[in-house]
């Protein structure tokens, strides 16, 4: 409280702003005073009388922000050059660029005259003003002289006023830096727009369309807020300026509309959060039905309505992002980061405008930095979503391929056995129900492969031997099994990897039964160092020079590659051998 009182007293006691050759940029805090115009109006003579009577209240901050109000305000500042200095030339800049009507009255104590210059977006350009996006005029104060300046501001948009008083070199250097920065800003927006337009045309997703429309709305809103739209259409066209000034809340409304549509598509709220999705749909519908009110409501009232809708709708979208981020939705992580960065930089820009933070290049352009950050992160979110969907499609294709392989090698092998039993006649048909029952078990086994689990390969080999030895013997094939003792110390292996080994063994026996006409076979499994070896040999007719086309050999070759191993086929007139060598300890990239 004591600090605020001392600040207020210092402001009320401050006099004219002293200009010297050393002061490139002058701080107006403590030198600027304001007066709210009465409801019955106030002319220049009345404002001058009130100024001499001390009716103007000092402004202790660098920037003024009164929100949406159409009430005119008068501002007063005096500029003085000490007698020992030379005349000083300065540029007076009144910002922001969206102010409707700005009247500048410059009083000359020596002649007693007054210069009146009219500026603002709803007026044609006064040639005494600079060709600039802000209201900017040159001022010259003679040595030992004092000039009083009264400024009347009236606007239907947000009433935010700040004065900059600089030397010509400082003004030129600052505006040059700003031009380079704004060129980069619009360049980033253009790159984001074109890039995502091309990607959207390729992948054909509505989220990209909404992103492009949102980027266009943000770009239009920035051009209107920063005054570049006024420069683009020309300073001498008040009708066009009127339409562009009124377009500012409309551009904000479109940004809000396309943001809502984009969030629904990006986060898939219809699926992940139906209740939040209904709220977003409600805000989207409200935005659509608010648009026609532009032609009915006063500009300030329409601006207030759009601002409230934007705050509530953005809050709902941010809430959706936070909720879904906590549920582990990747796109929501990106969205929360993007919106969080935008909120932070917007707060920094507002704090700098109110004088709560020092004015520098970053704080004065924080909103544009936040917009670029927001669009860049959202573009990354779209790219991540496309990549995730691609990986999911590849996973589903791999699962389908694995399922086909498992059905072929498991159920298909059992059906081959059943067919062989049936073809041998009634003597062997009694084993047919057991073989078909095994086929059903194989089908259940194939359907259980979705979850990653560890499996004991040696136990699976024992189980396979117990289940298949009798079946193979019934089909006229005697099998000798040899499992090396060292297999008891084999490290655990995930189920998919173990099943691939069993499927290779199973497919090898199916081919023996179906093609080799063998009477005997043997299986040898050993483990040496970090390598597992398995060999299946038979005494049949061997592998023909041109093996029959089918999925069997292709399946076991693909499984061997997936295991990171090497599969070899050897055959001659007196039998064939299928050998598999795989490294132990490497997970199978199944699916």
HUKA-V613802 format. One record per backbone hydrogen bond with DSSP energy under -0.5 kcal/mol. NH is the residue of the N-H (numbers start at 1). CO is the residue of the C=O. If there is no record, write none. Layout:
NH&CO ; NH&CO
This chain:
5&1 ; 6&2 ; 7&3 ; 8&4 ; 9&5 ; 10&6 ; 11&7 ; 12&8 ; 13&9 ; 14&10 ; 14&11 ; 17&78 ; 18&16 ; 19&80 ; 23&20 ; 24&22 ; 26&165 ; 28&26 ; 30&59 ; 31&28 ; 32&28 ; 33&76 ; 34&57 ; 35&74 ; 37&72 ; 41&38 ; 47&43 ; 48&44 ; 49&45 ; 50&46 ; 51&47 ; 52&48 ; 53&49 ; 54&51 ; 55&50 ; 57&34 ; 59&32 ; 60&58 ; 64&161 ; 66&159 ; 69&67 ; 69&157 ; 73&153 ; 74&35 ; 75&151 ; 76&33 ; 77&149 ; 79&147 ; 80&17 ; 81&145 ; 85&82 ; 88&141 ; 90&139 ; 91&166 ; 92&90 ; 92&137 ; 93&91 ; 93&164 ; 94&135 ; 95&93 ; 95&162 ; 97&225 ; 99&96 ; 101&154 ; 102&119 ; 103&152 ; 104&102 ; 104&117 ; 105&103 ; 105&150 ; 106&104 ; 106&115 ; 107&105 ; 107&148 ; 108&113 ; 109&107 ; 109&146 ; 112&108 ; 115&106 ; 116&114 ; 117&104 ; 117&115 ; 119&102 ; 121&99 ; 122&100 ; 123&120 ; 125&235 ; 129&126 ; 130&136 ; 132&130 ; 135&94 ; 136&134 ; 137&92 ; 138&128 ; 139&90 ; 141&88 ; 144&81 ; 145&142 ; 147&79 ; 148&107 ; 149&77 ; 150&105 ; 151&75 ; 152&103 ; 153&73 ; 153&151 ; 154&101 ; 159&67 ; 160&158 ; 161&64 ; 162&95 ; 163&62 ; 164&93 ; 165&26 ; 166&91 ; 166&164 ; 167&24 ; 168&89 ; 171&167 ; 172&168 ; 173&169 ; 174&170 ; 175&171 ; 176&172 ; 177&173 ; 178&174 ; 179&175 ; 180&176 ; 181&177 ; 182&178 ; 183&179 ; 184&180 ; 185&181 ; 186&182 ; 187&183 ; 188&184 ; 189&185 ; 190&186 ; 191&187 ; 192&188 ; 193&189 ; 194&190 ; 195&191 ; 196&192 ; 197&193 ; 198&194 ; 199&195 ; 200&196 ; 201&197 ; 202&198 ; 203&199 ; 204&200 ; 205&200 ; 208&205 ; 209&205 ; 210&206 ; 211&207 ; 212&208 ; 213&209 ; 214&210 ; 215&211 ; 216&212 ; 217&213 ; 218&214 ; 219&215 ; 220&216 ; 221&217 ; 222&218 ; 223&219 ; 224&220 ; 225&221 ; 226&222 ; 228&223 ; 229&223 ; 231&227 ; 232&228 ; 233&229 ; 234&230 ; 237&234 ; 238&236 ; 241&237 ; 242&238 ; 243&239 ; 244&240 ; 245&241 ; 246&242 ; 247&243 ; 248&244 ; 248&245 ; 250&246 ; 251&247 ; 252&248 ; 253&249 ; 254&250 ; 255&251 ; 256&252 ; 257&253 ; 258&254 ; 259&255 ; 260&256 ; 261&257 ; 262&258 ; 263&259 ; 264&260 ; 265&261 ; 266&262 ; 267&263 ; 268&264 ; 269&264 ; 271&268 ; 272&268 ; 273&269 ; 277&273 ; 278&274 ; 279&275 ; 280&276 ; 281&277 ; 282&278 ; 283&279 ; 284&280 ; 285&281 ; 286&282 ; 287&283 ; 288&284 ; 289&285 ; 290&286 ; 291&287 ; 292&288 ; 293&290 ; 294&291 ; 295&292 ; 296&293 ; 297&293 ; 302&298 ; 303&299 ; 304&300 ; 305&301 ; 306&302 ; 307&303 ; 308&304 ; 309&305 ; 310&306 ; 311&307 ; 312&308 ; 313&309 ; 314&310 ; 315&311 ; 316&312 ; 317&313 ; 318&314 ; 319&315 ; 320&316 ; 321&317 ; 322&318 ; 323&319 ; 324&320 ; 325&321 ; 326&322 ; 327&323 ; 328&325 ; 329&324 ; 330&328 ; 333&329 ; 333&330 ; 334&330 ; 335&331 ; 336&332 ; 337&333 ; 338&334 ; 339&335 ; 340&336 ; 341&337 ; 342&338 ; 343&339 ; 344&340 ; 345&341 ; 346&342 ; 347&343 ; 348&344 ; 349&345 ; 350&346 ; 351&347 ; 352&348 ; 353&349 ; 354&350 ; 355&352 ; 356&351 ; 357&351 ; 360&358 ; 364&360 ; 365&361 ; 365&362 ; 366&363 ; 369&365 ; 370&366 ; 371&367 ; 372&368 ; 373&369 ; 374&370 ; 375&371 ; 376&372 ; 377&373 ; 378&374 ; 379&375 ; 380&376 ; 381&377 ; 382&378 ; 383&379 ; 384&380 ; 385&381 ; 386&382 ; 387&383 ; 388&384 ; 389&385 ; 390&386 ; 391&387 ; 392&388 ; 393&389 ; 394&390 ; 395&391 ; 396&392 ; 397&393 ; 398&394 ; 399&395 ; 400&396 ; 401&397 ; 402&398 ; 403&399 ; 404&400 ; 405&401 ; 406&402 ; 407&403 ; 408&404 ; 409&405 ; 410&406 ; 411&406 ; 412&407 ; 413&408 ; 414&410 ; 415&411 ; 416&412 ; 417&413 ; 418&414 ; 419&415 ; 420&416 ; 421&417 ; 422&418 ; 423&419 ; 424&420 ; 425&421 ; 425&422 ; 428&425 ; 429&425 ; 431&428 ; 432&429 ; 435&431 ; 436&432 ; 437&433 ; 438&434 ; 439&435 ; 440&436 ; 441&437 ; 442&438 ; 443&439 ; 444&440 ; 445&441 ; 446&442 ; 447&443 ; 448&444 ; 448&445 ; 449&446 ; 450&447 ; 451&448 ; 455&493 ; 457&455 ; 460&456 ; 461&457 ; 462&458 ; 463&459 ; 464&460 ; 465&461 ; 466&462 ; 467&463 ; 468&464 ; 469&465 ; 471&467 ; 472&468 ; 473&469 ; 474&470 ; 475&471 ; 476&473 ; 477&472 ; 478&476 ; 478&519 ; 480&521 ; 482&523 ; 484&482 ; 484&525 ; 487&484 ; 488&485 ; 489&486 ; 490&487 ; 493&455 ; 495&453 ; 498&494 ; 499&495 ; 500&496 ; 501&497 ; 502&498 ; 503&499 ; 504&500 ; 505&501 ; 506&502 ; 507&503 ; 508&504 ; 509&505 ; 510&506 ; 511&507 ; 512&508 ; 513&509 ; 514&510 ; 515&511 ; 516&511 ; 516&512 ; 517&512 ; 518&512 ; 521&478 ; 522&537 ; 523&480 ; 524&535 ; 525&482 ; 526&533 ; 528&531 ; 531&528 ; 532&582 ; 533&526 ; 534&580 ; 535&524 ; 536&578 ; 537&522 ; 538&576 ; 539&520 ; 541&516 ; 544&542 ; 547&545 ; 554&550 ; 555&551 ; 556&552 ; 557&553 ; 558&554 ; 559&555 ; 560&556 ; 561&557 ; 562&558 ; 563&559 ; 564&561 ; 565&560 ; 566&581 ; 568&579 ; 570&577 ; 572&575 ; 575&572 ; 576&538 ; 577&570 ; 578&536 ; 579&568 ; 579&577 ; 580&534 ; 581&566 ; 582&532 ; 584&530 ; 587&585 ; 589&562 ; 589&587 ; 590&588
